[in-house]
Amino acid sequence: MPMETGEPDRGRRAWHDGPVRRRVVAGLSAGAGLVVLGTVFVVLPGVVVDHDLAGASVAAKDRLKAVNDVRTTLLQVVGGLVVLFGAYATWRQLRVSQDGLRATQEGYVTDRFTRAVEQLGSDNLDVRIGGLHALWRIAEQSARDREAIISIQAAYLRTHLPWPPAGPGAPAADVHINDIAPLETRAADTQVALTALGVLCRHREQSWVNLSITDLRRADCDGLWFPEVNFDRARMEAAGLYHANLTQASLVSVNLRHADLTTAILRRARCVLADLRAAKLVETDLRDADFTEADLREANLRKADAHGAVFHRADLGMADLRGADLSTAHLSDARLTGALASEFTRWPAGFDHTAAGVVDTDDPGPEPSPLLQPPGMTWQAPPLRSAS
């Protein structure tokens, strides 16, 4: 029985001794601090003055003044240290608060990101569009999530717009372009993804985005940015690419028949084996682009800048080259039968365009404003005169 009552007593005493011990230690620390301060402000100034005097005799009044001056200096030093310590403590507290806020914001962004991705798998079109818009907004607000969202949007387009077409509602591969509705009408969610991608790619960091083998017929890409985007073997017939940026894009074997590329930028683009029949390339930047074996029959290249462009074995039959700058273009083995030229067309030095079958005609003058023309998405493509 004594043992049973003794153990709890010792436990209570141990619990009670903890706070007491801490209070004693705190008191001793405070006392030690006071002793140090007393030494600093009472004893140390006199020692410093006596050391500086080196045994010289001075009046008591002068010695007292010197000691007080030392104390004043010490007070200023201690005050400055206190201010610095306070500033450091405030900065640390601010950093902790910022870290906490940042963690909260990242958690909020992660939740939004997760919900948006889940919406992409919905059977409801409106829900999918909402998820795509949510991802777009997150990418604009969070630079660290932008690359992932660009990849998600590209994957969304590849899986929802494969070529050849698959799935219910997708127009067949052999349907005439005039019988195909604009992309924003037949698949509004994919048009949203494409637009978001073309906006976000302006500030992306990764080198390549893959949109190859996709069905982008009558897509609206006006003014969008697709530098270094892979469109190889994509179907972009009658797509609107007015003033689009396709710098260094890969367009190998792409179908851009009847596409509107007016004032677009295709600088250093790789358009090998591309089908550009009846495409509008008016005032387009084609500098250093590679059109090797491309089909440009009936294409409109009026006033295009083709400095350094490669047209090796390309077919430019019946193309409109009036006002185009081809002065440094590579036209080896290019076919130009029936192409139109004017006095403002510039050819490489020594190139005999007449012998190549080019027809000289009057210059068309200033180009009409694109605002006065029907949108490329709804424009009815005339029959091609060139053979398939």
C-alpha positions as CSV (number, residue, x, y, z in Angstrom):
1,M,0.0,0.0,0.0
2,P,2.8,2.6,0.7
3,M,4.3,1.8,-2.6
4,E,0.9,2.4,-4.4
5,T,0.5,5.8,-2.8
6,G,4.2,6.8,-3.2
7,E,4.3,6.3,-7.0
8,P,1.6,8.8,-7.8
9,D,3.1,11.3,-5.4
10,R,6.4,11.1,-7.1
11,G,4.7,11.5,-10.5
12,R,2.9,14.6,-9.3
13,R,6.1,16.0,-7.9
14,A,7.9,15.3,-11.2
15,W,5.1,17.0,-13.1
16,H,5.2,20.0,-10.7
17,D,9.0,20.2,-10.8
18,G,9.0,20.7,-14.6
19,P,7.5,24.2,-14.6
20,V,9.3,25.2,-11.4
21,R,12.6,24.1,-13.0
22,R,11.9,26.2,-16.1
23,R,11.0,29.2,-14.0
24,V,14.2,28.8,-12.0
25,V,16.3,28.6,-15.2
26,A,14.5,31.6,-16.7
27,G,15.2,33.6,-13.5
28,L,18.8,32.6,-13.4
29,S,19.1,33.6,-17.1
30,A,17.5,37.0,-16.4
31,G,19.8,37.5,-13.5
32,A,22.9,36.6,-15.6
33,G,21.6,39.0,-18.2
34,L,21.3,41.8,-15.7
35,V,24.8,41.1,-14.4
36,V,26.2,41.3,-18.0
37,L,24.3,44.5,-18.7
38,G,25.6,46.0,-15.4
39,T,29.1,45.0,-16.3
40,V,28.8,46.5,-19.7
41,F,27.2,49.8,-18.7
42,V,28.8,50.3,-15.2
43,V,32.2,48.7,-15.2
44,L,33.2,48.5,-18.9
45,P,33.1,52.3,-19.7
46,G,35.5,53.1,-16.8
47,V,37.9,50.3,-17.9
48,V,37.8,51.6,-21.5
49,V,38.5,55.2,-20.3
50,D,41.3,54.2,-18.0
51,H,42.8,52.1,-20.8
52,D,42.7,55.1,-23.2
53,L,44.2,57.4,-20.6
54,A,47.1,55.0,-20.0
55,G,47.7,56.3,-16.5
56,A,47.5,60.0,-17.4
57,S,46.0,62.2,-14.7
58,V,42.8,64.0,-15.6
59,A,40.2,65.9,-13.7
60,A,37.4,63.9,-12.2
61,K,34.8,65.9,-14.1
62,D,36.6,65.2,-17.5
63,R,36.9,61.5,-16.6
64,L,33.2,61.3,-15.7
65,K,32.3,62.9,-19.0
66,A,34.4,60.4,-20.9
67,V,32.8,57.5,-19.1
68,N,29.3,58.9,-19.9
69,D,30.3,59.3,-23.6
70,V,31.3,55.6,-23.7
71,R,28.0,54.6,-22.0
72,T,26.1,56.7,-24.6
73,T,27.9,55.0,-27.4
74,L,27.2,51.6,-25.9
75,L,23.5,52.4,-25.6
76,Q,23.4,53.4,-29.2
77,V,25.1,50.2,-30.2
78,V,22.7,48.1,-28.1
79,G,19.7,50.1,-29.4
80,G,20.9,49.5,-33.0
81,L,21.2,45.8,-32.3
82,V,17.7,45.7,-30.8
83,V,16.3,47.5,-33.9
84,L,18.2,45.0,-36.2
85,F,16.9,42.1,-34.2
86,G,13.3,43.4,-34.4
87,A,13.6,43.9,-38.1
88,Y,15.0,40.4,-38.6
89,A,12.2,38.9,-36.4
90,T,9.6,40.8,-38.5
91,W,11.2,39.6,-41.7
92,R,11.2,36.0,-40.5
93,Q,7.6,36.3,-39.5
94,L,6.7,37.8,-42.9
95,R,8.5,34.9,-44.6
96,V,6.7,32.4,-42.5
97,S,3.4,34.1,-43.4
98,Q,4.2,34.2,-47.1
99,D,5.3,30.5,-47.1
100,G,2.0,29.6,-45.4
101,L,0.0,31.7,-47.9
102,R,1.9,30.2,-50.8
103,A,1.2,26.6,-49.6
104,T,-2.5,27.5,-49.2
105,Q,-2.6,28.9,-52.7
106,E,-0.8,25.9,-54.2
107,G,-3.2,23.6,-52.5
108,Y,-6.1,25.6,-53.9
109,V,-4.6,25.5,-57.4
110,T,-4.0,21.8,-57.1
111,D,-7.6,21.2,-56.2
112,R,-8.8,23.4,-59.1
113,F,-6.4,21.5,-61.4
114,T,-7.7,18.1,-60.3
115,R,-11.4,19.1,-60.7
116,A,-10.7,20.6,-64.1
117,V,-9.0,17.5,-65.4
118,E,-11.8,15.3,-64.1
119,Q,-14.3,17.5,-66.1
120,L,-12.5,16.6,-69.3
121,G,-13.8,13.1,-69.1
122,S,-17.4,14.1,-68.7
123,D,-20.1,13.1,-71.3
124,N,-21.5,16.5,-71.1
125,L,-20.1,19.0,-73.6
126,D,-20.7,22.0,-71.4
127,V,-18.8,20.4,-68.5
128,R,-15.8,19.6,-70.8
129,I,-15.7,23.2,-72.1
130,G,-15.8,24.4,-68.5
131,G,-12.9,22.2,-67.6
132,L,-10.9,23.4,-70.5
133,H,-11.6,27.0,-69.6
134,A,-10.6,26.3,-66.0
135,L,-7.3,24.8,-67.1
136,W,-6.7,27.8,-69.4
137,R,-7.2,30.2,-66.5
138,I,-4.9,28.1,-64.2
139,A,-2.2,28.2,-66.8
140,E,-2.4,32.0,-67.1
141,Q,-2.1,32.3,-63.3
142,S,0.4,29.6,-62.5
143,A,3.6,29.5,-64.6
144,R,4.7,26.2,-63.0
145,D,1.5,24.5,-64.3
146,R,1.5,26.0,-67.8
147,E,3.6,23.3,-69.5
148,A,1.6,20.5,-68.0
149,I,-1.7,22.2,-69.2
150,I,-0.3,22.7,-72.7
151,S,0.5,19.0,-72.8
152,I,-3.0,18.1,-71.6
153,Q,-4.6,20.3,-74.2
154,A,-2.5,18.9,-77.0
155,A,-3.3,15.4,-75.9
156,Y,-7.0,16.3,-75.7
157,L,-6.9,17.5,-79.4
158,R,-5.0,14.4,-80.5
159,T,-7.5,12.0,-78.9
160,H,-10.7,13.9,-79.8
161,L,-9.7,14.9,-83.3
162,P,-7.7,11.9,-84.7
163,W,-7.1,11.6,-88.5
164,P,-8.7,9.6,-90.1
165,P,-11.8,10.7,-88.3
166,A,-13.2,8.4,-85.6
167,G,-16.2,8.5,-83.3
168,P,-19.8,9.5,-83.8
169,G,-20.5,13.0,-85.3
170,A,-17.0,13.3,-86.9
171,P,-17.3,14.1,-90.7
172,A,-15.9,11.3,-92.9
173,A,-12.5,11.7,-94.5
174,D,-14.0,11.9,-98.0
175,V,-16.6,14.6,-97.3
176,H,-16.1,17.7,-99.4
177,I,-14.8,20.6,-97.4
178,N,-17.8,22.8,-98.3
179,D,-20.0,20.2,-96.5
180,I,-18.1,20.3,-93.3
181,A,-19.1,22.7,-90.5
182,P,-16.6,24.9,-88.8
183,L,-14.7,23.2,-85.9
184,E,-16.3,25.5,-83.3
185,T,-19.7,24.3,-84.5
186,R,-19.1,20.6,-84.8
187,A,-16.8,20.2,-81.8
188,A,-16.8,23.3,-79.7
189,D,-14.7,21.8,-76.9
190,T,-11.8,21.0,-79.2
191,Q,-11.9,24.6,-80.6
192,V,-11.6,25.9,-77.1
193,A,-8.6,23.6,-76.5
194,L,-7.0,24.7,-79.7
195,T,-7.5,28.4,-79.0
196,A,-6.2,28.0,-75.4
197,L,-3.2,26.2,-76.8
198,G,-2.5,28.9,-79.4
199,V,-2.6,31.6,-76.7
200,L,-0.5,29.7,-74.1
201,C,2.2,28.6,-76.6
202,R,3.2,32.3,-76.8
203,H,4.9,32.0,-73.4
204,R,5.8,28.3,-73.2
205,E,9.2,26.9,-72.4
206,Q,9.2,23.4,-73.8
207,S,10.5,23.0,-77.4
208,W,7.8,20.9,-79.1
209,V,4.1,20.5,-78.9
210,N,2.6,17.5,-80.8
211,L,-0.6,18.0,-82.9
212,S,0.4,15.6,-85.6
213,I,-2.2,13.5,-87.4
214,T,-5.2,15.6,-86.2
215,D,-8.4,16.6,-87.9
216,L,-8.4,20.4,-87.9
217,R,-10.5,21.0,-91.0
218,R,-12.1,24.5,-90.8
219,A,-10.5,25.2,-87.5
220,D,-10.2,28.8,-86.3
221,C,-6.6,29.6,-85.6
222,D,-6.6,33.3,-86.6
223,G,-3.9,35.2,-84.7
224,L,-2.8,32.2,-82.6
225,W,0.8,31.2,-81.8
226,F,2.1,27.8,-82.8
227,P,5.9,28.2,-83.0
228,E,7.7,24.9,-83.1
229,V,4.4,22.9,-83.1
230,N,4.3,19.6,-84.9
231,F,1.4,19.5,-87.4
232,D,2.9,16.6,-89.4
233,R,0.2,14.8,-91.5
234,A,-2.6,16.9,-89.9
235,R,-5.7,17.8,-92.0
236,M,-6.1,21.5,-91.9
237,E,-8.1,22.1,-95.0
238,A,-9.8,25.5,-95.1
239,A,-8.5,26.3,-91.7
240,G,-8.3,30.0,-90.7
241,L,-4.7,30.9,-90.0
242,Y,-4.8,34.6,-90.6
243,H,-1.8,36.3,-89.0
244,A,-1.0,33.0,-87.1
245,N,2.6,32.4,-85.9
246,L,4.0,29.1,-87.3
247,T,7.7,30.0,-86.9
248,Q,9.7,26.8,-87.2
249,A,6.6,24.7,-87.1
250,S,6.7,21.2,-88.7
251,L,4.1,20.9,-91.4
252,V,5.4,17.8,-93.2
253,S,2.7,16.2,-95.4
254,V,0.1,18.5,-93.9
255,N,-3.1,19.2,-95.9
256,L,-3.6,23.0,-95.9
257,R,-5.7,23.1,-99.0
258,H,-7.8,26.3,-99.2
259,A,-6.4,27.4,-95.9
260,D,-6.2,31.2,-95.2
261,L,-2.6,32.0,-94.2
262,T,-2.8,35.7,-95.1
263,T,0.0,37.6,-93.2
264,A,0.9,34.5,-91.3
265,I,4.5,33.8,-90.2
266,L,6.0,30.6,-91.5
267,R,9.6,31.6,-91.1
268,R,11.9,28.5,-91.1
269,A,8.8,26.3,-91.1
270,R,9.2,22.8,-92.6
271,C,6.5,22.3,-95.2
272,V,8.0,19.3,-97.1
273,L,5.4,17.4,-99.1
274,A,2.7,19.7,-97.8
275,D,-0.5,20.2,-99.8
276,L,-1.1,23.9,-100.1
277,R,-3.3,23.9,-103.2
278,A,-5.4,27.1,-103.4
279,A,-4.1,28.2,-100.1
280,K,-4.0,32.0,-99.4
281,L,-0.4,33.1,-98.6
282,V,-0.9,36.8,-99.2
283,E,1.8,38.9,-97.6
284,T,2.9,35.8,-95.7
285,D,6.4,35.6,-94.2
286,L,7.9,32.6,-95.8
287,R,11.6,33.4,-95.1
288,D,13.8,30.3,-95.0
289,A,10.8,28.0,-95.1
290,D,11.3,24.6,-96.7
291,F,8.7,23.7,-99.4
292,T,10.6,20.8,-100.9
293,E,8.2,18.8,-103.1
294,A,5.2,20.8,-101.8
295,D,2.1,21.2,-103.9
296,L,1.3,24.9,-104.2
297,R,-0.8,24.8,-107.3
298,E,-3.3,27.6,-107.5
299,A,-1.9,29.0,-104.2
300,N,-2.1,32.8,-103.8
301,L,1.4,34.1,-102.8
302,R,0.8,37.7,-103.7
303,K,3.4,40.0,-102.0
304,A,4.7,37.1,-100.0
305,D,8.3,37.4,-98.6
306,A,10.1,34.3,-99.7
307,H,13.7,35.3,-99.0
308,G,15.8,32.1,-98.7
309,A,12.7,29.8,-99.1
310,V,13.3,26.4,-100.6
311,F,11.0,25.4,-103.5
312,H,13.0,22.4,-104.7
313,R,10.8,20.3,-106.9
314,A,7.7,22.1,-105.6
315,D,4.7,22.5,-107.9
316,L,3.7,26.2,-108.3
317,G,1.6,25.7,-111.3
318,M,-1.1,28.4,-111.7
319,A,0.1,30.0,-108.5
320,D,-0.3,33.8,-108.1
321,L,3.2,35.2,-107.6
322,R,2.4,38.8,-108.3
323,G,4.5,41.1,-106.1
324,A,6.2,38.1,-104.3
325,D,9.8,38.5,-103.4
326,L,11.6,35.4,-104.6
327,S,14.9,37.1,-105.2
328,T,16.9,34.8,-102.9
329,A,14.5,31.8,-103.1
330,H,15.7,28.4,-104.3
331,L,13.7,27.4,-107.3
332,S,15.7,24.4,-108.5
333,D,13.4,22.0,-110.4
334,A,10.4,23.9,-109.3
335,R,7.4,23.7,-111.7
336,L,5.9,27.1,-112.5
337,T,3.7,26.4,-115.6
338,G,0.8,28.9,-115.7
339,A,2.0,30.8,-112.6
340,L,1.1,34.5,-112.6
341,A,3.8,37.3,-112.2
342,S,3.8,41.1,-112.4
343,E,6.4,43.7,-112.7
344,F,6.8,43.7,-108.9
345,T,7.6,40.1,-108.7
346,R,11.3,39.6,-107.8
347,W,13.2,36.6,-109.2
348,P,16.6,35.2,-108.4
349,A,19.4,36.6,-110.4
350,G,19.7,35.0,-113.8
351,F,16.4,33.1,-113.5
352,D,14.3,33.1,-116.7
353,H,10.8,32.9,-115.5
354,T,9.3,33.2,-119.0
355,A,11.1,30.0,-120.0
356,A,9.7,28.3,-116.9
357,G,6.2,29.0,-118.1
358,V,5.3,32.0,-115.9
359,V,2.7,34.4,-117.3
360,D,3.3,38.1,-116.9
361,T,0.2,40.1,-116.1
362,D,-0.9,43.3,-114.4
363,D,-0.3,43.7,-110.7
364,P,-3.6,43.5,-108.6
365,G,-2.7,46.6,-106.5
366,P,-3.4,46.9,-102.8
367,E,-4.8,43.9,-101.0
368,P,-8.4,44.2,-99.7
369,S,-8.9,44.4,-96.0
370,P,-9.5,40.9,-94.4
371,L,-12.3,42.5,-92.4
372,L,-14.2,42.9,-95.7
373,Q,-13.9,39.2,-96.6
374,P,-15.8,36.2,-95.4
375,P,-14.2,34.3,-92.6
376,G,-12.1,31.3,-93.7
377,M,-14.2,28.9,-91.6
378,T,-17.4,29.6,-93.6
379,W,-15.9,30.5,-96.9
380,Q,-17.0,28.2,-99.7
381,A,-13.9,26.7,-101.5
382,P,-14.2,26.8,-105.3
383,P,-13.4,23.7,-107.3
384,L,-9.7,23.1,-107.9
385,R,-8.6,23.3,-111.5
386,S,-5.5,21.3,-110.8
387,A,-5.6,17.5,-110.9
388,S,-5.6,15.6,-107.6
